[in-house]
Amino acid sequence: MATPVGIDEIRPEQARERLDENDAPVLIDVRTDRERATSYIPGSVHLPMAEVQSRLAEVVSDPNRPIITYCATGNRSRRILPTLAALGYEDAVSMAGGIVAWQALGYPTESPSELDDEKLARYSRHLLIPEVGIEGQQRLLETSILLIGAGGLGSPAALYLAAAGVGRIGIVDDDRVDASNLQRQVLHSTVELGESKAQSARQTIEELNPDVQVVTYAERLTSENVDRILGEGWELVVDGADNFPTRYLLNDASVWHEVPVVHGSIYRFEGQVTVFKPFTGPCYRCLFPQPPPPELAPSCAEGGVLGVLPGVIGSLQANEALKLALDIGEPLVGRLLLFDALTTSFSEVRVRRDPNCPVCGDNPTITEYIDYAEFCGVPA
């Protein structure tokens, strides 16, 4: 369907024909610098809308020279025409539909970035954010994030990290998809019942975003394999573990490997999120020096969980992971964020690094892995 035009507009097809003529018009891109950095029409001159009055004569010295203006969708490039006329440039029209319509017709564009047209389209909403932009998106595509667990918390975290374009995602989970998981673990579906969660997660992520390399570890995190796994180039960890032995093990290993951990936990209607950044803020042991007795800390399998709660907490974990990867904002280092789903309320608790912490303190007393099941008072 052809792009509708007004009396002061031409369609992309007409613009392309005129640009191929010997006495071609000047094609002016009136978008912002950041938009221009995503992609532009070859041969166009960049003159942001805010600079038209001050720089138009510099760009087009002859006021009788025909001009075609374009922006993203044709709105701004049309609005600037009266300004051009007031400056004496009356032979000017706007390209209806802008560069979006141009690209939809398969016409060529160029980009100063390493992102191809497919990636520019997929991550276009990221590229418009000053804190992300081209450089940030390229950074995400080079980032490696490890997820402990492909369950309630790992599911939304994995989906949003993959959708955001995190280039390498690891999944550690030795469990299989069970019918009771499907109420909240949105990485998996009925057709994957009985399958390895790690492999199910891989398939879902690869279908969502083929840019992502998925590394799977269909094994439980233990003292025997944690050094091997963390040593495979992971820049940060998203902790979706559902038991205390794994949390303490991961904490100790992350401190010794100096890898930040985005921690999350849930129970019934309550959840919490924080970031443990070794030697910058507290670690898990600073917050919880000793695990609670098993009878006071039942798992979700024993006490239940509202299905949407891990979606909220896991999404917050993904948010923190992206902030860390992009080095933007204020990550939850030294801040424990608490969420109550029944009242839909958040609260925050400040947490300090404990100089007497046995793992990250000034004089650590725990320098090697321990029997974490025994430490947490649960069966091995």
Sequence and secondary structure as in RCSB ss.txt:
>XXXX:A:sequence
MATPVGIDEIRPEQARERLDENDAPVLIDVRTDRERATSYIPGSVHLPMAEVQSRLAEVVSDPNRPIITYCATGN
RSRRILPTLAALGYEDAVSMAGGIVAWQALGYPTESPSELDDEKLARYSRHLLIPEVGIEGQQRLLETSILLIGA
GGLGSPAALYLAAAGVGRIGIVDDDRVDASNLQRQVLHSTVELGESKAQSARQTIEELNPDVQVVTYAERLTSEN
VDRILGEGWELVVDGADNFPTRYLLNDASVWHEVPVVHGSIYRFEGQVTVFKPFTGPCYRCLFPQPPPPELAPSC
AEGGVLGVLPGVIGSLQANEALKLALDIGEPLVGRLLLFDALTTSFSEVRVRRDPNCPVCGDNPTITEYIDYAEF
CGVPA
>XXXX:A:secstr
      TTEE HHHHHHHHTSTT  EEEE S HHHHHH B TT EE  GGGHHHHHHHH   TTS EEEE SSSH
HHHHTHHHHHHTT  SEEEETTHHHHHHHTT   B SSS  HHHHHHTHHHHTSTTTHHHHHHHHHT EEEEE S
STTHHHHHHHHHHHT SEEEEE   B  GGGTTT TT  GGGTTSBHHHHHHHHHHHH TT EEEEE S   TTT
HHHHHTTT SEEEE   SHHHHHHHHHHHHHHT  EEEEEEEBTEEEEEEE TTTS  HHHH SS   GGGS  H
HHH B TTHHHHHHHHHHHHHHHHHHT S   BTEEEEEETTTTEEEEEE    TT TTTSSS S  S   HHHH
TTS  
